[in-house]
Amino acid sequence: MLSMRKKVIKLHRSTTKYVRDTSWQRLARACLILALLYALLIKNIFLTPDLIFIFFLAIFASLSQTKEFLKRFLPIFSLLLIYEVFRGIADWLNGKVHYTEMINFDRWLGGGALPTAWLQQHLWHGTVQWYDFYFYFIYMLHFLAPLVFAVILWKFHSKQYWRYILALVLLSFGAFVTYLIYPAAPPWMAKELGYIVEPITRVSSSIWYAMGVENFSEVYHHLPANAVAAVPSLHSAYPLLISLFIIKIVGFKRGVWSLLYPISMWIGVVYMGEHYVIDVIIGALYAIVFFVLSQNDKLYNFLKYAIIYKLKAVKLWAK
């Protein structure tokens, strides 16, 4: 009887501790989310993968899940950082920049008119409008959305997590190879260099200044930039990849709403002068191809076991 009473008291204490810990964890998470919103809306910090990693690390540390988070996400963040470095040097390795091919395709598609010029003629009036902030907000989700979606898959649909990571990494490095082989200038650059006669404004820059975005990650501030990485448009590819996984998980009828994200991005990047329509089309095709590859069981299992084997080899070498 005494031992049973001790067990009840011990269980009560552990339950009380769990509730108390959970309350503190909830408070910590709330504070971190408020800090993120403060950084985005008040301090106007542009969220890059390194800052997002630190933010998520703090959240999962508050949940006592630091080890699990690092195991799943540190390699991914490292690969994406490596990709950004590679993307930045692609134009150094191949200086033959393409300007006219995308213009010619878009003119053919638009019946002689450039879609970017047409959109700006109807939407851009020299001052920033409410829809400009919408398009630029979607544009700024380029780094944040893929990583947030990865966390959601990890916590709520782990079966698709590694398939998604596989598609994301292959898509990124597939784009890098294309940037290396085919450096392509965006519309705003082609206009500045005289390849486009119609009036085109880099609307994204005007919105940037209107929002007062000034703070940038110290890591990304020192990474080489690549202004001729327009084909394919990863800004267009990532959102579609996310939508494809949502539709895969919940079905087309329940997931069709997610297509609003890529469609908004596609319109936005063309309107703001960041991409041609052909860039968007190729980016969307890349997303579809790598999504399909990620669902191939033979390829997925081969890569999974190859990576596990490599990690074990590294551990043995380290010992």
Secondary structure by P-SEA (a helix, b strand, c coil): caaaaaaaaaaaaaaaaaaaaaaaaaaaaaaaaaaaaaacccccccccaaaaaaaaaaaaaaacaaaaaaaccaaaaaaaaaaaaaaaacccccccccccaaaaaaaaaaccccaaaaaaaccccccccaaaaaaaaaaaccccaaaaaaaaaacccccaaaaaaaaaaaaaaaaaaaaaacccccaaaaaaaccccccccaaaaaaaaaaccccccccccccccccccccccccccaaaaaaaaaaaacccccccccaaaaaaaaaaaaaaccccaaaaaaaaaaaaaaaaaaacaaaaaaaaaaaaaaaaaaaaaac
